[in-house]
Each structure stands twice: as C-alpha cells, then as structure tokens.
Amino acid sequence: MSEKMPFGLGATLYSFNIDYYTYRRTMEDCMAALASLGPGQGVEVVAPMMDRGYPSVSPEFEARLKNALEKYELVPTCYSGYADPQRITGRYTTYEEQKEYLLLQLNAAKTLGFPVLRVQPCRTLLDLAPYAEKAGVKITYEIHAPMRVEDHPLAQQIIELDNPWVGFVPDCGTFCRAPSDVYFKRFADQGVPQEIADCIRALWAKGCTQDEIRAEVKKLAYNDVIALMVTESTEYFGHSDPAAMIPVMKFIPHIHGKFFYVDDAGTESAVRLPEVVAALKQGGFTGYISSEYEGHHWYADTDALDQIRRHQAVIRRCFAEA
C-alpha cells in the first residue's frame, strides 16, 4: 500500500482565469470542475476576482460560495487578498489605512470559513497577529518570484516573531530550474530571435538580475516584446531552493502550487516539483497545495482543468518517489 500524503490537494480558482473572464465558466462551474477531480479537494479563492464586495464580503457572494462548497464537498483552504497600497489615486495608503483594509479581509476570511488569509504586499502584517488569533485565521505573506524563501526580509521577520497566527505562503514559481518552455514558445511565436532566448536562458541560469539580463540583451536587439520577455524572465521564474522550506515549515500553512504547463509525459519544464514535494514530505507539511495553473498567461487555449489534473498526478507521483 502506498504511503498516504499528509497534505491535501486542491486548486486556486485563479487557475480558471481565462474560463472565468470570458464567461465560459461561472464561479460555481469552476468549483464543480474542481470537485470532479475527486473528494476532499481544497479550494482557494482570489477575493477581488470573484466578489464585488471586496475587501468586505458581500451577502450574495457569501451565500453563493457557501452553497457551492457544500454542494460540491470542497474544503475552503485559503482566501487570497491584497494590501493594495496604491488603491487611492495620487498617493500611497497610510499604515492605518492598510491595517483597516486587511482587517476587513481577515473578517471576510472568517465569515467564509477560510483558515488562511494570503496577502501581498503588506507592511502591517506583523502587527495583525492579535487580530488574526481573534478571527481564528492565519495571516500570511506570499513569497513569489523573484523573492526567495532563504532571504526574504519579511519572511525572516515572521520567523523571528514566531507567532502561530502569522506565516508565509511560498509560491512554487520561486522554485524553478529554468523559465518555462511555454514562455519561450510564446515569445518565439511573437518573433523574438532564438539568439535572444538563448541569451536570456543562459543569464537566468547564472542567477542574473532583471537589470543585468536587460543590459546584455540590449547588446543584441531590443523592442517592446523583448523588453516584456526580459521582465517576465525574473517575475515568473525564481531561484529559491525548495529545501529552504524544511527548517521553517511550521510557518507555512499553505502552498501555491504554481505551474505553467504539464505535458503528456507528466513533465513540468520550469518548476522543481520533485524537490518541492520532497521538501514538503521531509518537513512534515500538513496543509494544502493549491494547484495554480498560470500557463494561460501565454496561451489561452489550454484546458485548465486538464492541467490541474495532470499537476496533481505529478505531485502524487513525486510524493511516492520521494
């Protein structure tokens, strides 16, 4: 008998981004699709994507979400929100304004039954521990490429605070071996020369910064499409080591299972999935991994549900082999 995974699988509804904003699927349709993958699927909601009442929760959204959770027997895992520091035209929000904004989201997560609130960016997070404890909701910061688990300043402050109600959520896009094949294909389709792609690939592998990559690429050629390719090379694909999660696993209640494309052979060209799963297994992770399909950023015609299914199959395989 194979060893049972101590953590759960699910997905963020953001994976259905294209289906949702082109009206091919409603929120309920997305949840029904997720439930088709098997019992106990965890669901993560990106609040401003789904609820017009954000940062509070509207009664209409509360009813729709709770009904769908019950109908499809899904597990609420993470409520994803934002600090939105530039939401007021002409100025940054003050510390107190950010705090008030996040308290509304803590209350929304509590109302909807989510045990984790994920935010980014956030300079008030460390001071919200008492409010998070009162709400019974862990407040977390997302470590997203090009950030690294090893040395992100806020992650270090969270570790030093050592409060069970404050943590961070690693996004697997920060655990990459290379930029994704679909990323390279998209820019090739848009006319970027192979020489540019090879240059970006090599410089990324050396750990060069975005500015360093841009300076070298400009020596070869440059236009708006190439500029975007350079930007995305570091914004989507990070250099963090999955093993960095092991000693700080108690601060990680949830994982963003970012991935870009799983091919027919069950291979994800960018994310170091075997090492990620091995680190979670060794560190004793017991939360949920939300499959977060983001290949739609480059190609809109791939089936998100099929991609999530493939991704979860890879996770199960990696766990068995770890």
C-alpha positions in Angstrom: 0.0 0.0 0.0 1.4 3.4 -0.9 2.1 5.9 1.8 -0.8 8.4 2.4 0.2 12.0 1.8 -0.1 14.1 5.0 -1.1 17.2 3.0 -4.2 17.9 0.8 -4.6 18.8 -2.9 -6.7 21.4 -4.4 -6.6 24.5 -6.6 -7.0 28.2 -6.7 -9.9 29.3 -8.8 -7.4 31.7 -10.4 -6.3 28.7 -12.5 -9.6 29.1 -14.4 -8.9 32.7 -15.1 -9.5 32.6 -18.9 -12.7 30.5 -18.5 -14.0 32.9 -15.9 -13.4 36.3 -17.5 -14.6 35.0 -20.9 -17.8 33.7 -19.3 -17.2 30.1 -20.2 -17.4 29.2 -16.6 -19.1 30.8 -13.6 -17.6 30.6 -10.1 -19.9 27.7 -9.4 -18.8 26.0 -12.7 -15.1 26.4 -11.7 -15.9 24.8 -8.3 -17.8 21.9 -9.9 -14.9 21.3 -12.3 -12.5 21.2 -9.3 -14.8 18.7 -7.5 -14.6 16.4 -10.5 -11.0 15.6 -9.6 -12.0 13.7 -6.5 -13.2 14.0 -2.9 -11.7 16.5 -0.5 -10.4 18.9 -3.0 -9.3 22.2 -1.4 -10.4 25.5 -2.9 -8.6 28.8 -2.8 -10.5 32.0 -3.8 -8.9 35.2 -5.1 -11.3 37.6 -3.4 -11.3 40.6 -5.8 -11.6 38.3 -8.8 -14.9 36.8 -7.5 -16.5 39.2 -5.1 -17.6 42.8 -5.9 -17.9 43.4 -2.2 -14.1 43.1 -1.7 -12.4 43.9 0.6 -15.5 43.1 2.7 -17.6 40.1 1.8 -21.0 40.7 0.2 -24.0 38.7 1.4 -24.7 37.5 -2.1 -21.1 36.2 -2.5 -21.2 34.5 0.9 -24.4 32.6 0.0 -23.1 31.5 -3.4 -19.7 30.4 -2.1 -21.0 28.5 0.9 -23.7 26.8 -1.1 -21.1 25.7 -3.7 -18.7 24.5 -1.0 -21.4 22.3 0.5 -22.9 21.1 -2.8 -19.5 20.0 -4.2 -18.0 18.9 -0.9 -15.0 21.2 -1.3 -12.7 22.3 1.5 -12.0 26.0 1.9 -8.2 26.4 2.2 -7.0 29.9 1.5 -8.7 33.3 1.0 -6.3 35.4 -1.2 -6.4 39.2 -0.8 -4.1 42.1 -1.2 -2.9 45.2 0.7 -3.4 47.3 -2.5 -1.2 50.1 -1.2 -1.8 52.3 -4.3 -5.6 51.9 -4.4 -6.1 55.6 -3.7 -5.3 57.8 -6.7 -2.4 60.1 -6.2 -0.9 58.6 -3.1 0.1 55.5 -1.1 -2.2 54.4 1.6 -1.1 55.1 5.2 -0.2 52.4 7.7 -3.6 52.7 9.4 -5.4 52.6 6.1 -3.6 49.4 5.2 -4.3 47.9 8.6 -8.0 48.7 8.3 -8.1 47.3 4.8 -6.6 44.0 5.9 -8.8 43.7 9.0 -11.8 43.7 6.6 -10.2 40.8 4.7 -9.5 38.9 7.9 -13.2 39.2 8.8 -14.2 38.1 5.3 -12.0 35.0 5.6 -13.5 34.2 8.9 -17.1 34.7 7.7 -16.4 32.4 4.7 -14.7 29.7 6.7 -11.2 30.0 5.3 -8.4 29.2 7.8 -5.7 31.2 5.9 -5.6 34.7 4.5 -2.9 35.3 2.0 -1.9 38.9 1.2 0.8 40.8 -0.8 2.4 43.3 -0.5 2.0 44.1 3.2 3.8 46.3 5.8 1.3 45.8 8.6 1.2 42.0 8.7 3.4 41.6 11.8 1.1 43.8 13.8 -2.0 41.8 12.9 -1.2 38.7 14.9 -3.7 39.5 17.7 -6.5 40.2 15.2 -5.7 37.0 13.3 -5.8 35.0 16.5 -9.2 36.5 17.4 -10.6 35.7 14.0 -9.1 32.2 14.0 -7.5 32.9 10.6 -3.7 32.7 9.9 -2.5 35.7 8.1 0.3 35.0 5.6 2.6 36.7 3.1 3.2 35.2 -0.3 6.9 34.6 -1.3 6.7 35.0 -5.0 9.4 35.1 -7.7 11.8 36.9 -7.8 11.7 36.7 -3.9 13.4 33.8 -2.2 12.4 31.8 0.9 16.0 31.8 2.0 16.5 35.6 2.5 13.2 37.5 2.1 13.3 40.2 4.8 9.6 39.8 5.8 9.9 36.0 5.9 12.9 36.5 8.3 10.8 38.8 10.5 7.9 36.3 10.5 10.3 33.6 11.7 11.7 35.9 14.4 8.2 36.8 15.5 7.4 33.1 15.9 3.7 33.6 16.2 1.4 30.7 15.2 -1.1 33.1 13.6 1.4 34.7 11.2 3.2 32.9 8.4 4.1 32.9 4.7 2.9 31.1 1.6 5.7 30.0 -0.8 4.6 30.3 -4.5 6.2 27.4 -6.4 7.2 29.8 -9.2 10.1 30.8 -7.0 11.4 27.2 -7.1 12.4 26.9 -10.8 15.1 25.1 -12.7 14.6 27.3 -15.8 12.0 29.6 -17.4 9.1 27.6 -18.8 9.1 26.1 -22.3 5.7 27.7 -22.9 7.2 31.1 -22.1 9.9 30.6 -24.6 7.5 29.3 -27.2 5.1 32.3 -26.8 7.9 34.8 -27.4 9.3 32.8 -30.3 5.8 32.9 -31.8 5.9 36.7 -31.4 9.1 36.9 -33.4 11.8 37.0 -30.7 15.0 35.6 -32.3 16.4 32.4 -30.9 19.6 34.3 -30.0 17.7 36.4 -27.6 16.0 33.4 -26.0 19.3 31.6 -25.6 20.9 34.7 -24.0 18.0 35.1 -21.5 18.1 31.4 -20.7 21.9 31.4 -20.0 21.8 34.6 -17.9 18.8 33.4 -15.9 20.7 30.2 -15.2 23.6 32.3 -13.8 21.2 34.0 -11.4 21.5 37.4 -13.1 19.1 40.1 -12.0 16.5 41.6 -14.4 18.6 44.7 -14.9 21.7 42.6 -15.7 19.7 40.5 -18.2 18.3 43.6 -19.9 21.7 45.2 -20.2 23.1 42.1 -22.0 20.1 41.6 -24.2 20.2 45.2 -25.4 23.5 44.5 -26.9 21.8 42.1 -29.3 18.4 43.6 -30.0 15.6 45.3 -28.2 11.9 46.2 -28.7 8.7 46.2 -26.6 8.2 42.4 -26.9 11.8 41.6 -26.0 11.5 44.0 -23.0 8.5 42.1 -21.8 10.3 38.8 -22.2 13.2 40.1 -20.1 10.8 41.3 -17.4 8.9 38.1 -17.3 12.1 36.0 -17.0 12.5 37.0 -13.4 8.9 38.0 -12.4 7.6 34.5 -13.0 10.7 32.2 -12.5 12.6 32.3 -9.3 15.8 30.8 -7.9 14.8 29.7 -4.4 15.8 26.3 -3.2 12.8 24.1 -2.2 14.9 22.7 0.7 14.8 26.1 2.3 11.3 25.4 3.4 12.2 22.4 5.5 13.6 24.2 8.6 10.8 26.8 8.6 7.8 24.5 7.7 5.9 25.4 10.8 5.4 28.9 9.4 4.0 27.5 6.1 0.3 26.7 6.4 -0.4 26.7 2.6 1.4 26.3 -0.7 0.7 28.0 -4.0 1.4 25.2 -6.4 2.3 27.5 -9.3 3.0 25.7 -12.5 3.0 26.7 -16.2 2.4 23.5 -18.2 2.4 19.8 -17.6 3.0 17.9 -20.9 1.7 14.5 -22.0 4.7 12.8 -20.3 3.9 14.4 -17.0 6.8 16.9 -17.1 6.8 20.5 -15.9 9.7 22.2 -17.5 10.1 25.1 -15.1 9.1 24.2 -11.5 11.3 21.8 -9.5 8.3 19.8 -8.5 10.1 16.6 -7.3 12.3 18.7 -5.0 9.3 20.8 -3.8 7.3 17.7 -2.9 10.4 16.0 -1.3 10.9 19.1 0.9 7.3 19.1 2.0 7.4 15.5 2.8 10.6 15.8 4.8 9.4 19.0 6.6 6.1 17.4 7.6 3.8 19.8 5.7 0.2 19.1 6.6 -1.6 22.0 4.8 -3.0 22.1 1.2 -1.2 22.7 -2.1 -3.3 24.8 -4.4 -2.5 23.9 -8.0 -2.1 27.3 -9.6 -2.1 26.9 -13.4 -0.6 30.0 -15.0 0.3 28.9 -18.5 -2.8 30.8 -19.6 -0.6 33.9 -19.3 1.0 32.9 -22.6 -1.6 30.6 -24.2 -5.4 30.9 -23.6 -6.4 27.8 -25.4 -5.1 25.1 -22.9 -7.7 23.3 -20.8 -7.1 24.5 -17.2 -8.9 21.5 -15.6 -6.8 19.0 -17.5 -3.7 20.9 -16.5 -4.7 20.8 -12.8 -5.5 17.1 -13.1 -2.0 16.5 -14.6 -0.3 18.6 -12.0 -1.9 16.8 -9.1 -0.9 13.5 -10.6 2.7 14.7 -10.8 2.5 15.7 -7.1 1.2 12.2 -6.1 3.9 10.5 -8.2 6.7 12.8 -6.7 5.5 12.0 -3.2 5.6 8.3 -3.8 9.1 8.6 -5.2 10.5 11.0 -2.5 
